[in-house]
Amino acid sequence: MQKIFNVFITVGIFLITQYAVAGIQEMDVAITDQDLSIKKITSKQSDSGDNLIIWVAPGFGTHQRAIDMSEKLAGKGVEVWHVDLAESLFLPKSTATMRKLDGRYLKGLIEYAHKTTGKNIILLTRSYGAIPVLRAMRLWQLAHSRGSFYLQGAILFSPELYSTIPALGDEPEFISVTEATNMPLMIFQGEKRGNRWQVKDLLNKLQAGGAAAYFKILKGVNGVFYSKDLKPATLKQVELMPAKIIKSIKLLSKTKKPAHAVKVKLKQNKKSEPLDIRLRPFRANVKPLEINLLDVFGKPYKKTDYKGKVTIVNFWATWCPPCVEEIPSLNHLRELMAGEKFELISINYGEEKDVIKKFMNKVNVSFPVLLDPSGKQAARWKVLVFPSTFVIGPDGTIKYGVNAAIHWDKPAIINELKNML
């Protein structure tokens, strides 16, 4: 007989603040030994509606765009509860925290929300928030496997379900619950998001567990809830998204729910390693790929032969703070390597040339910038995070990979690059 896991729920609500904006409240919900801080967004319409969204912060707090969108949803009859698990549990706000959360507190919140409102529950999150969301849904299934279907599924924005960030050039590994998810999912994927080209593998993993995973690409979008993404395509999606979320809820509600949870196939996930802060020997396919792109000024650039010099290939984006932070050291590196057999190739990920030019008017970039507007070049090089940098030796093979920002002008790095010549 299948073992049923449940978490005893002791619930208490304490109204703390009534905001000046009508319909926004903060309350504490006690789940076993922890109080979860909830931001509840309602209106007269949502008070009488049938659906409640539990909006899970992805590990770095709740952005204002999410609150604004929630108010619009409430006005259309959908109640929204925001919860930041890391903040409530006094944990660091990081992707590592999201990987560690087992889903039990969120599972308890699902039960409590339904018990107190009688509404159908939909989970919503983005990025690494998808990890505790999938775990919570499975825990809920294990406790409610006899025909209770008030949990309708989840809406995920550009979900990141990696057990760890792999070394540069390696394939990402998904957490075990990915293949043990069979609840309905609606996935909105930002076309310009760094994980865009891993979506096919993700969908295959989800479908292996029997999940009905609906999928939609958001063209031209990095992150709907990323406040610095001000592109017209993104702002248009921000405006349209409340209606799309409501349509997604209707789709999930009509999708058949499984009677039982899928058994997790236990596997030995790779040990999570910190992002590189040094030159790390490259372990994947050491042969670099051809580059055939235009630079920011429209000039063609093609490279097929990397022999005879030390070549650095750096993938970056203007919206990536670590990428911007390492630009001065790359500028200085180029100066220090002047006169040597050395080349620095910079490839911008997923941005339009006008955006990059505007950026370069404010920030000194002394090296050429090539354009990868579709992100396909980055995908071919198996770039998952930014910045990512490859160091190619004079023999034409990749020697080192760095998937973080470092100080490229440190004496130790300069000496290593010169010793390669």
Beta strands, then each sheet from edge to edge (+ up, - down):
strand 1: 13-18
strand 2: 24-31
strand 3: 34-41
strand 4: 51-56
strand 5: 78-83
strand 6: 120-126
strand 7: 151-157
strand 8: 162-164
strand 9: 173-174
strand 10: 185-190
strand 11: 213-218
strand 12: 280-281
strand 13: 291-294
strand 14: 300-303
strand 15: 310-316
strand 16: 342-349
strand 17: 369-372
strand 18: 388-392
strand 19: 398-402
sheet 1: 1+ 2- 3+ 5- 4- 6- 7- 10- 11-
sheet 2: 8+ 9-
sheet 3: 12+ 19- 18+ 15- 16- 17-
sheet 4: 13+ 14-
end
